[in-house]
Amino acid sequence: MAMIIGGAFGVALLGALFAYLLRRALKIALLHSYAAGVLIAMPIAAVLYSHNSGVPFLNAMVIYGAAAPIAFVLLWMTRRRKAS
């Protein structure tokens, strides 16, 4: 459980970076950029984790695959809301 929560924070941070770059380059909506950023960050985080820890890649993908939806919700819940 702790690996999934830690993975969610890692994917959220890396996904937020990719989402920011996507919004600047392609002018897409916030929700879509968060989703794309998390989907890009998930396999990258799994590769880094499996390379550094010796865990098989498919096991790392399962961990980060479970962490990706949590990361997306975390990004969506912490977004800035415009003042009315």
GUSE-115335 format. One record per atom (N, C-alpha, C, O): residue in three letters; x, y, z. Coordinates in steps of 0.1 Angstrom, whole numbers, padded with zeros to 4 digits, always signed. Each point is the difference from the previous one (the first is absolute). Layout:
N
ALAXYZ;...
% end
This chain:
84
MET+0008-0012+0000;MET-0008+0012+0000;MET+0009+0013+0000;MET-0003+0009-0007;ALA+0013-0010+0015;ALA+0009+0012+0000;ALA+0007+0002-0013;ALA+0003+0012-0004;MET+0000-0023-0003;MET+0006+0002-0014;MET-0009+0007-0009;MET+0004+0008-0009;ILE-0017-0011+0010;ILE-0010+0006-0009;ILE-0001+0015+0003;ILE-0001+0008-0009;ILE+0000-0005+0022;ILE-0001+0014+0004;ILE+0012+0008-0004;ILE-0001+0011-0005;GLY+0013-0017+0007;GLY+0012+0007-0004;GLY+0001+0001-0015;GLY+0004+0010-0005;GLY-0008-0020-0002;GLY-0001+0000-0015;GLY-0009+0011-0005;GLY+0002+0006-0010;ALA-0014-0005+0017;ALA-0009+0011-0004;ALA+0006+0014+0002;ALA-0003+0008-0009;PHE+0010-0006+0019;PHE+0006+0013+0001;PHE+0011+0002-0010;PHE+0001+0011-0006;GLY+0007-0021+0003;GLY+0010+0001-0011;GLY-0006+0002-0014;GLY+0004+0009-0007;VAL-0015-0016+0004;VAL-0006+0001-0013;VAL-0007+0014+0000;VAL-0001+0006-0011;ALA-0005-0002+0022;ALA-0007+0013+0000;ALA+0010+0012-0003;ALA-0003+0009-0008;LEU+0015-0010+0014;LEU+0010+0011-0002;LEU+0005-0001-0014;LEU+0001+0011-0007;LEU+0002-0022+0002;LEU+0005-0001-0014;LEU-0011+0003-0010;LEU+0003+0006-0010;GLY-0015-0011+0013;GLY-0011+0003-0009;GLY-0004+0014+0000;GLY-0004+0005-0011;ALA+0006+0002+0022;ALA-0003+0015+0000;ALA+0010+0007-0009;ALA-0003+0010-0006;LEU+0016-0014+0006;LEU+0010+0006-0008;LEU-0004-0002-0015;LEU+0000+0009-0008;PHE-0003-0022+0004;PHE-0004-0002-0013;PHE-0013+0007-0004;PHE-0001+0005-0011;ALA-0008-0004+0020;ALA-0013+0007-0003;ALA+0003+0015-0002;ALA-0006+0006-0010;TYR+0015+0000+0017;TYR+0003+0014-0002;TYR+0007+0002-0014;TYR-0004+0009-0007;LEU+0013-0018+0004;LEU+0006+0001-0013;LEU-0010-0002-0012;LEU+0001+0006-0010;LEU-0010-0016+0012;LEU-0011-0002-0010;LEU-0009+0012-0002;LEU-0003+0004-0011;ARG+0000+0002+0023;ARG-0009+0012-0001;ARG+0007+0012-0007;ARG-0007+0007-0008;ARG+0020-0006+0010;ARG+0007+0011-0007;ARG+0002-0003-0015;ARG+0000+0009-0008;ALA+0003-0021+0005;ALA+0003-0004-0014;ALA-0013-0001-0009;ALA+0000+0004-0011;LEU-0010-0010+0017;LEU-0012-0004-0008;LEU-0012+0008+0003;LEU-0010-0002-0008;LYS+0009+0010+0018;LYS-0011+0007+0004;LYS-0013-0009+0002;LYS-0010+0003-0006;ILE+0012-0013+0014;ILE-0011-0009+0003;ILE-0006+0003+0014;ILE+0006+0007+0008;ALA-0017-0012-0005;ALA-0007+0002+0013;ALA+0007-0006+0011;ALA+0008-0009-0001;LEU-0010+0014+0013;LEU+0007-0005+0012;LEU-0003-0014+0003;LEU+0009-0008+0003;LEU-0022+0003-0004;LEU-0003-0013+0003;LEU+0007-0010-0010;LEU+0005-0010+0004;HIS-0005+0014-0017;HIS+0007-0009-0010;HIS+0015+0000+0002;HIS+0006-0010-0002;SER+0000+0021+0006;SER+0014+0000+0002;SER+0004-0008+0012;SER+0010-0006+0000;TYR-0018+0007+0011;TYR+0003-0009+0012;TYR-0001-0014-0004;TYR+0009-0008+0004;ALA-0019+0004-0011;ALA-0002-0014-0004;ALA+0012-0005-0009;ALA+0006-0011+0002;ALA-0002+0019-0012;ALA+0011-0003-0008;ALA+0013+0000+0008;ALA+0009-0009-0003;GLY-0007+0018+0011;GLY+0012+0001+0008;GLY+0002-0012+0009;GLY+0011-0005+0002;VAL-0022+0000+0004;VAL+0001-0012+0009;VAL+0003-0012-0009;VAL+0007-0009+0005;LEU-0014+0008-0016;LEU+0003-0011-0009;LEU+0014-0001-0005;LEU+0005-0011-0002;ILE+0001+0023+0000;ILE+0014+0000-0005;ILE+0009-0003+0012;ILE+0010-0007-0002;ALA-0013+0012+0014;ALA+0009-0002+0011;ALA+0000-0014+0006;ALA+0010-0004+0005;MET-0021-0003-0007;MET-0002-0013+0006;MET+0011-0010-0005;MET+0007-0006+0008;PRO-0005+0004-0021;PRO+0010-0010-0004;PRO+0015+0005+0003;PRO+0009-0008+0002;ILE-0008+0021-0003;ILE+0014+0006+0003;ILE+0003-0003+0015;ILE+0012-0004+0003;ALA-0021+0006+0006;ALA+0002-0003+0014;ALA+0002-0015+0002;ALA+0009-0004+0009;ALA-0016-0004-0016;ALA+0002-0015+0002;ALA+0013-0004-0005;ALA+0007-0009+0006;VAL-0002+0015-0017;VAL+0013-0004-0005;VAL+0011+0004+0010;VAL+0009-0007+0003;LEU-0010+0020+0002;LEU+0010+0004+0010;LEU+0000-0008+0013;LEU+0010-0004+0005;TYR-0022+0000-0001;TYR-0001-0008+0012;TYR+0005-0014-0002;TYR+0008-0005+0008;SER-0011-0001-0019;SER+0005-0014-0003;SER+0015+0000-0002;SER+0007-0009+0004;HIS-0002+0019-0010;HIS+0015+0001-0003;HIS+0007+0002+0014;HIS+0011-0007+0002;ASN-0016+0015+0006;ASN+0008+0003+0013;ASN-0002-0010+0011;ASN+0009-0002+0008;SER-0020-0005-0008;SER-0003-0009+0011;SER+0002-0015-0004;SER+0000-0009+0009;GLY+0000+0006-0022;GLY+0001-0014-0004;GLY-0013-0007-0001;GLY+0000-0012-0002;VAL-0011+0019+0005;VAL-0013-0006-0002;VAL-0003-0002-0014;VAL+0003+0009-0008;PRO-0009-0020+0004;PRO-0004-0002-0015;PRO-0009+0011-0004;PRO-0008+0006+0007;PHE+0009-0003-0020;PHE-0007+0012-0006;PHE-0015-0002+0001;PHE-0007+0010+0003;LEU+0002-0022-0005;LEU-0014-0002+0000;LEU-0006+0002+0014;LEU-0011+0005+0002;ASN+0019-0009+0008;ASN-0005+0003+0014;ASN+0000+0015+0003;ASN-0009+0005+0007;ALA+0019+0002-0012;ALA+0000+0014+0002;ALA-0011+0007-0008;ALA-0006+0010+0005;MET+0002-0015-0016;MET-0011+0005-0008;MET-0013-0002+0008;MET-0009+0009-0001;VAL+0007-0020+0008;VAL-0012-0003+0008;VAL+0000+0010+0011;VAL-0011+0006+0003;ILE+0022-0003+0004;ILE+0000+0009+0011;ILE-0003+0014-0005;ILE-0009+0007+0005;TYR+0015-0002-0016;TYR-0002+0013-0005;TYR-0013+0001-0008;TYR-0006+0011-0001;GLY+0001-0022-0004;GLY-0013+0000-0006;GLY-0011+0002+0010;GLY-0010+0007-0003;ALA+0012-0012+0015;ALA-0010+0002+0011;ALA+0002+0014+0006;ALA-0010+0006+0005;ALA+0022+0000-0006;ALA+0003+0013+0005;ALA-0005+0011-0009;ALA-0003+0011+0004;ALA+0002-0013-0017;ALA-0003+0010-0010;ALA-0014+0006+0002;ALA-0001+0012+0000;PRO-0010-0020+0003;PRO-0013+0007+0002;PRO+0000+0008+0013;PRO-0006+0011+0001;ILE+0014-0015+0009;ILE+0001+0007+0012;ILE+0007+0014-0003;ILE-0004+0010+0006;ALA+0015-0011-0014;ALA+0007+0012-0003;ALA-0009+0010-0008;ALA+0001+0012+0002;PHE-0009-0018-0011;PHE-0008+0009-0008;PHE-0010+0007+0009;PHE-0003+0012-0001;VAL-0003-0019+0010;VAL-0010+0006+0010;VAL+0007+0010+0009;VAL-0005+0011+0003;LEU+0018-0014+0001;LEU+0007+0009+0008;LEU+0003+0013-0008;LEU-0001+0011+0006;LEU+0005-0012-0018;LEU+0002+0012-0008;LEU-0013+0008-0002;LEU+0000+0012+0001;TRP-0011-0019-0004;TRP-0013+0007-0002;TRP-0005+0007+0012;TRP-0005+0011+0000;MET+0007-0017+0012;MET-0005+0005+0012;MET+0009+0013+0005;MET-0005+0008+0007;THR+0017-0008-0012;THR+0009+0011+0005;THR+0002+0011-0011;THR+0008+0008+0001;ARG-0017-0008-0011;ARG+0001+0010-0011;ARG-0004+0013+0005;ARG-0007+0001+0010;ARG+0012+0009-0016;ARG-0004+0014+0003;ARG-0014+0003-0006;ARG-0002-0003-0012;ARG-0006+0008+0020;ARG-0014+0004-0005;ARG+0000+0015-0002;ARG+0005+0008+0007;LYS-0011-0004-0018;LYS-0001+0014-0004;LYS-0010+0007+0010;LYS-0010-0006+0003;ALA+0013+0018+0001;ALA-0009+0008+0008;ALA-0011+0005-0008;ALA+0002+0005-0011;SER-0014-0005+0015;SER-0012+0004-0007;SER-0002+0015+0001;SER-0009+0006-0006;
% end
